[in-house]
Amino acid sequence: MKGFLDMHLIQLLFLFVLLNPSFLMAQDEPIIFYGDSEQVPQVNSPADESGLLLSKNPELLIYSRTHNRDKSSSAFMPTDIWVAEGTSNRILDLDSKSIHTAVGFLNQNQTFVYASLREQGAGYQTQLMIADWLDGNLANSRSFEMKYFKNKSPYFSAAFSPDGKHMVMSMEANVTMGVEDLYVSHVQENGDWSPPMTLGYDINTRAQELTPFIAHDNETLFFATNGRDGWGSFDIYYAKRLDDTWQKWSAPINLGSKINTSGAEMSFGFLDEIAVAYYTSNTKSDGYGDIRSIRIDSDLKYVKDTLVRPQLPETPLNQKIVLVLNAENEKMVVGVFDIKTDSLSLRVENPFLWKALRFSDLELSINIDGFMNASQLLPLSEWSEQDTIKVFVEPLTVGNNIKLKEVLFYKGTDKMIEGSTRSLDLLVNVLKSNPSLKIELRGHTDNVGNPALNQILSEDRVAAVKKYLIQAGIVANRLRGKGLGGSEPLTKEPSEAYRSLNRRVEFLVIEN
């Protein structure tokens, strides 16, 4: 009988893998994706947004925009480099008749490298350029010299390694295997850059390899290609560099359905310190292609400028008990919740006993009558330290002030930080499940600056959240709003990391 059951379980596992190919692709992911991706509204337009470049400033996003006016047009369209910072969105002053793509920063972000492509006869000429970066503008543009550099394609994209010693390029040269391939150039001791060298057969195919990005470990390469079996036309893959020759790579792995769709995805990149990845997609876009963001957890962490990998528990299958407690009195709450990974969803009931199925963080989604919906990440790295995990949920009692912990705003704006809609979606579900529930949204700023301006800003933030809830189907008369400026800070710590916690919206239960 036991043998029959074992065989039955094996058959079920095989069926699960067959129906969920992303499960296999996710096993060795260098990053884990949480929730769904979102558009970055301040940069997207009816034109084509592409060519992402991230800087160490988390509020600075550099990208390319092609001024397409008519989808049926095949005429040459200029592509310019744009800069998004805070709520501003502006174009860099460059030649309007060329295609421009950003490459990256050098010399501690003092110089900026970009490519300029111009029509020349029946083809295009690509010129690498370097300029001084002064207060967000370019000055003293000049040629960026690279021996034997020549791109025969009308497309070009490139990225520097984090240490600034290597440049990976997508281009078409004389030794290209297909159309565009990935190449690498290294800075020499004398400051010159070496001739481009192909990354070889491990990476390149007979189709196109585009938009490279090198992670903080200087080993993990992300790129887009249409030369491998994937979800759509272009998918994003990653591979690990195996030695210093830049010729030997691990087999490229698809990032899976969290990122890739039936359309085209390109220009993937992330800053580990803000736990957000950006990429471009033409699926559900406002125009030809849009920039999207998604929350991540990377295993490429910084510790005092040194890259280390966190130690995961040796036995991830240890049983753990999850206690869901009332946040007001810490009494046990009986209910049902989901445990989710990027590939699994398990229904669990009291006494909340479950198992971790693989090396990844898990997400608890708690939905209990009379309580605010909750979502909490459970890091496996902490499991060896505790057998019982406590999760606190807020009761929907009149007078209770409930923090929307992930609804945060950029400094000086009513623009929500990427990932904020996650908590708002939980609130939408609660309001729809409790039709008698009425709330007062309470907006806050940090406690720095002009109090009168902070008051206005707090009211604007309330208005932004209220607009989101109404657009999600919540009747306006169930929502009140109140701005409190910087009068009720969560913390008085002076650093930006702490002050950002004060820029928030909460809600007060006024009727239920």
Secondary structure by P-SEA (a helix, b strand, c coil): caaaaaaaaaaaaaaaaaacaaaaaacccccccccbbbbcccccccccccccccccccccccbbbbbccccccccbbbbbbbbbcccbbbbccccccbbbbbbccccccccccbbbbbbcccbbbbbbbbbbbccccccccccccccccccccccccccccccccbbbbbcccccccccbbbbbbbbcccccccccccccccccccbbbccccccccccccccccccccccccbbbbbbbbcccccccccccccccccccccccccccccccccccccccccccccccbbbbbbbbcccccccccbbbbbbcccccccbbbbbbbcccccccccbbbbbbcccbbbbbcccbbbbbcccbbbbbbbbbccccbbbbbbbccccccccbbbbbbbbbcccbbbbcccccccccccccccccaaaaaaaaaaaaacccbbbbbbbbbcccccaaaaaaaaaaaaaaaaaaaaaaccccccbbbbbbcccccccccccaaaaaaacbbbbbbccc
